[in-house]
Amino acid sequence: MKLSFGKLDELLPGYLSGELSDEDRASMDQWRAASPENEVHFQNSLKAWESISLLNEMEQFNSFEALKKINTRILNPETTRWWIYIQRAAAILLLPLLIYSGYVSVRNTLLKKQQIEHVVMQTISSRQGMVTHFELADGTKVWLNSGSKLQFPTLFTEDLREVKLSGEAFFEVTKNEKQPFQVNVKDLNIEVLGTSFNVVSYDDEQMSEVVLVEGKVKLSAEKDQVKKVLGTMNPGQRVVYKEENQKVEVEEVTVDKYIAWRDGNLIFRDDKMEEVVKRLSRWFNAEIFINDPEIKSYIYKATFRNENLLQVLNLLKISAPIDFRITERKALKNGEFTKQKVYLMKKKV
């Protein structure tokens, strides 16, 4: 029985998949048995067809890589007929592959467009006296300190992953070189790729602070639509940015005390009492006043773990020549209460 190469290529898929009619299958079997040459031709066709399984890497839509893999499977590189079989088989798959690739491309474009249209800005606030921990859409981890808030999109669709902070936060940024991560605090911009760092920037202060734990940070300031590059930071550095003159102060620090608040701890290491009072005021949502200017220059060293405000004040009283007075909280008309007021003064001898 005679079968042309064209007829063979037409019948082979159905023959191998079991979908060929009994009549055509009998014709194929008769043709194979007619001569050794026909069987060799069939076996070569079979090898080419089996190699097409490699082309089924359609999820990656990389037909060139698939064909390269097939090429490495060739048992006899000098047999040109082998490559002809592969070309025939590849041609059979090429059109549906192109159609499917086009479909996926259009579908992904539409999905991306729908995602962009549904992106909304979200704000998370951390209640007074609490630390809030959560993850952003890209996997970046955020710790938000007491009385702080972070504004961010539900999905990062732009070239830059931007968030806006008011207060204090610690970030563990998921690395993405094609989409840098940027924290905006007032007119200061903090840009990173994959980095761990702490940021402090409260609305009622004219300065911002960045402490870098790992990675690299690029700082810039933008005022009146004019951008000014401030430089880069290395791990273990603390930068204080002053808004009034757009200047930065850099120092080498032990980062532990600046990030201990994530675990509910307050660490002071040779800090001035003025700085201690400021941090205690935010931590306990209280108003702490220093009545005697001399107290501001006191240097303090301590670690507080889970103590309440009264316990902390008593520890201050024991370790330094300080006394304190606490006023009663007053009820407001809206049902809320005023902040607790604390006054520090020198201890009477």
C-alpha positions in Angstrom: 0.0 0.0 0.0 1.2 3.5 -0.9 0.9 6.5 1.5 2.3 9.8 0.6 4.3 11.8 3.2 1.5 14.3 3.3 -1.1 11.6 4.0 1.3 10.1 6.6 1.5 13.4 8.5 -2.2 13.7 8.3 -2.9 10.3 9.7 -0.1 10.1 12.3 -1.6 12.3 15.0 -4.8 10.3 15.0 -2.9 7.0 14.9 -0.9 7.9 18.0 -3.8 9.3 19.9 -6.1 6.4 19.2 -8.6 8.6 17.4 -8.0 7.2 13.9 -10.8 5.2 12.3 -10.4 1.4 12.1 -10.1 1.7 8.3 -7.3 4.3 8.4 -5.5 2.5 11.2 -5.6 -0.7 9.1 -4.2 1.2 6.2 -1.3 2.6 8.3 -0.5 -0.9 9.7 -0.5 -2.4 6.1 1.8 0.4 4.9 4.2 -0.2 7.8 4.4 -3.9 7.1 4.9 -3.4 3.4 8.6 -2.8 3.5 11.5 -2.2 6.0 11.9 1.3 4.5 8.3 2.2 5.4 8.8 1.0 9.0 12.0 3.1 9.3 10.1 6.1 7.9 7.3 5.5 10.4 9.7 5.2 13.4 11.4 8.5 12.4 8.0 10.1 12.2 7.1 8.7 15.6 10.3 10.1 17.2 9.5 13.6 15.7 6.0 13.4 17.1 7.1 12.3 20.5 9.6 15.2 20.6 6.7 17.6 20.1 5.8 17.0 23.8 8.6 19.4 24.5 6.8 22.0 22.5 4.0 21.7 24.9 5.8 24.0 27.2 3.2 26.5 26.1 2.9 27.9 29.6 6.2 29.7 28.9 5.4 30.5 25.3 9.0 30.0 24.3 8.8 28.0 21.1 12.5 28.8 20.3 13.7 27.2 23.6 11.4 24.2 23.0 12.8 23.7 19.5 16.3 23.9 20.9 15.5 21.2 23.4 14.1 19.0 20.6 17.3 19.6 18.6 19.4 18.1 21.5 17.2 15.0 21.4 18.2 14.2 17.8 20.0 10.8 17.8 21.6 11.2 14.4 22.4 14.9 13.6 23.4 14.0 10.0 19.9 12.8 9.2 18.3 15.7 7.5 14.9 14.0 7.2 14.7 14.0 11.0 14.7 17.8 11.1 12.1 17.8 8.3 9.8 15.8 10.5 10.3 18.2 13.4 9.6 21.2 11.1 6.4 19.6 9.9 5.2 18.8 13.4 6.2 22.3 14.6 4.2 23.8 11.8 1.2 21.9 12.9 1.4 23.4 16.4 2.6 26.9 15.3 -0.8 28.4 14.4 -2.7 27.3 17.6 0.4 28.4 19.6 0.3 31.8 18.1 -3.4 32.1 18.6 -3.2 31.0 22.2 -0.3 33.3 22.9 -2.2 36.2 21.4 -5.2 35.3 23.6 -3.2 35.2 26.8 -1.5 38.5 25.9 -4.8 40.3 25.4 -6.3 38.6 28.5 -3.4 39.7 30.7 -3.6 43.3 29.3 -7.3 43.4 30.1 -6.7 42.0 33.6 -3.9 44.5 34.3 -6.2 47.3 33.2 -9.0 46.1 35.4 -6.6 45.8 38.4 -5.4 49.4 37.8 -8.9 50.7 37.6 -9.7 49.0 40.9 -6.6 50.1 42.8 -7.6 52.2 45.8 -5.6 54.0 48.5 -5.8 52.5 52.0 -4.8 53.9 55.3 -3.9 51.9 58.4 -3.5 53.7 61.8 -2.0 52.2 64.9 -3.9 53.0 68.1 -2.2 54.8 71.0 0.0 52.4 73.0 -0.1 49.7 70.4 2.2 48.4 67.6 0.4 47.3 64.4 2.1 44.7 62.2 0.9 44.0 58.6 2.0 43.2 55.0 1.6 45.2 51.9 0.5 43.7 48.5 4.1 43.1 47.4 5.0 41.2 50.6 6.7 44.1 52.3 6.4 43.8 56.1 5.5 46.9 58.1 5.5 47.6 61.9 3.5 50.8 62.7 4.2 52.4 66.0 1.8 53.9 68.4 -0.2 56.9 67.0 1.2 56.4 63.5 -0.5 55.9 60.1 0.6 54.6 56.7 -1.2 55.3 53.4 -0.6 52.9 50.5 -2.3 51.4 47.4 -4.1 48.1 47.6 -1.9 47.0 44.6 1.4 48.4 43.3 0.8 49.0 39.6 3.2 51.9 38.9 7.0 51.9 38.3 7.5 53.0 41.9 6.0 51.4 45.0 5.0 54.5 47.0 3.7 54.8 50.5 3.2 57.8 52.7 4.0 57.8 56.4 3.1 59.9 59.4 4.7 58.9 62.6 7.1 56.0 63.1 7.4 52.7 61.1 9.8 49.9 60.5 9.9 48.4 57.0 11.2 45.0 55.7 11.0 45.7 52.0 10.5 42.9 49.4 13.2 43.3 46.8 12.1 44.2 43.3 14.8 45.9 41.1 12.2 46.8 38.5 10.0 48.5 41.0 11.8 50.4 43.7 10.0 51.1 47.1 9.7 54.7 48.3 8.5 56.0 51.6 7.3 59.7 51.5 7.4 61.7 54.8 6.5 65.3 54.2 9.1 66.6 51.7 11.6 63.7 52.4 11.7 60.7 50.0 13.3 57.4 51.1 13.9 55.1 48.1 15.1 51.4 48.4 15.1 48.1 46.6 15.2 45.4 49.3 16.0 46.9 52.7 15.2 47.0 56.4 15.0 50.5 58.0 13.2 52.6 60.6 11.6 56.0 59.8 10.4 58.6 62.3 8.5 61.6 61.0 5.7 63.2 63.0 3.6 66.0 61.7 4.2 68.3 64.7 8.0 68.2 64.3 10.3 69.9 61.8 12.7 66.9 61.5 12.6 63.3 60.2 14.9 60.4 61.1 16.0 57.3 59.2 17.9 54.4 60.7 19.2 51.8 58.3 19.5 48.2 59.4 20.2 46.3 56.2 20.6 47.2 52.5 20.9 50.7 51.0 18.8 53.8 51.1 18.7 56.8 48.8 17.5 60.0 50.3 16.1 63.0 48.4 14.0 66.0 49.3 11.3 67.6 47.1 10.1 71.1 47.8 8.2 73.4 45.5 8.5 70.8 42.8 12.3 70.9 43.0 14.1 67.7 43.8 17.3 67.6 45.8 19.4 64.5 46.1 20.7 64.2 49.7 22.8 61.0 49.3 22.8 57.3 50.3 22.9 55.5 53.6 24.8 52.4 54.7 23.7 49.9 57.4 24.2 51.2 60.9 23.7 54.8 60.0 21.2 57.2 61.4 20.2 60.3 59.4 18.3 63.3 60.8 16.8 65.5 58.2 15.8 69.1 59.1 13.1 70.6 57.0 13.9 74.3 57.5 17.2 74.1 55.6 17.0 70.6 53.9 20.2 69.5 55.7 21.1 66.1 57.0 23.1 64.9 59.9 24.7 61.5 59.7 26.0 59.3 62.6 27.0 55.7 63.2 24.6 54.1 65.8 23.7 50.8 67.4 20.4 50.1 65.6 18.9 47.9 68.3 17.6 50.7 70.5 15.9 52.4 67.5 13.9 49.3 66.5 13.2 47.7 70.0 9.7 49.3 70.0 8.6 46.6 67.5 8.7 44.1 70.4 7.1 46.5 72.9 10.4 47.6 74.5 11.9 51.1 75.0 15.7 51.3 75.2 17.6 54.4 76.1 21.4 54.5 75.8 23.0 57.7 77.1 20.0 59.8 75.8 19.2 63.3 77.0 16.1 63.5 79.2 14.5 65.7 76.7 14.6 62.9 74.1 13.5 60.3 76.7 10.4 62.5 77.6 9.5 62.9 74.0 9.5 59.2 73.3 7.6 58.4 76.5 5.0 61.0 75.6 4.3 59.3 72.3 4.5 55.7 73.7 1.9 56.4 76.5 -0.1 59.0 74.7 0.6 61.5 77.5 1.8 65.0 77.8 5.0 65.1 79.8 6.4 68.5 80.7 9.9 69.3 82.1 9.4 72.1 84.6 13.1 72.6 85.4 15.5 73.3 82.4 18.3 71.5 84.2 16.5 68.2 83.8 16.7 68.5 80.0 20.5 67.9 80.1 20.3 64.8 82.2 21.7 61.7 80.5 19.6 58.6 80.9 20.2 54.9 80.4 17.5 52.3 80.9 15.4 49.6 79.2 11.6 49.4 79.8 9.7 46.2 79.0 5.9 46.2 79.4 5.9 48.8 82.2 3.0 51.2 82.5 3.5 55.0 82.7 3.4 55.1 86.5 6.0 52.3 86.8 8.3 54.1 84.4 8.0 57.4 86.3 8.8 55.7 89.5 11.9 54.1 87.9 12.9 57.6 86.7 12.5 58.9 90.2 14.7 56.2 91.7 17.5 56.5 89.2 17.7 60.3 88.9 17.1 63.3 91.1 13.7 63.7 89.6 10.2 64.0 91.0 6.9 64.1 89.2 3.3 65.1 89.5 0.3 63.7 87.5 -2.9 65.6 86.9 -6.3 64.0 86.6 -7.7 63.4 83.1 -10.8 65.4 82.3 -13.9 64.2 80.4 -14.8 66.1 77.2 -18.3 66.7 75.9 -17.9 64.1 73.2 -17.3 61.4 75.8 -13.5 61.3 75.3 -10.9 62.2 77.9 -8.0 64.6 77.8 -4.4 63.2 77.7 -2.8 62.5 81.0 -0.5 65.4 82.0 2.8 64.7 83.8 5.1 67.4 85.2 8.8 66.6 86.0 10.7 68.6 88.5 14.0 68.4 90.4 13.8 66.3 93.5 13.8 68.4 96.7 16.8 67.6 99.0 
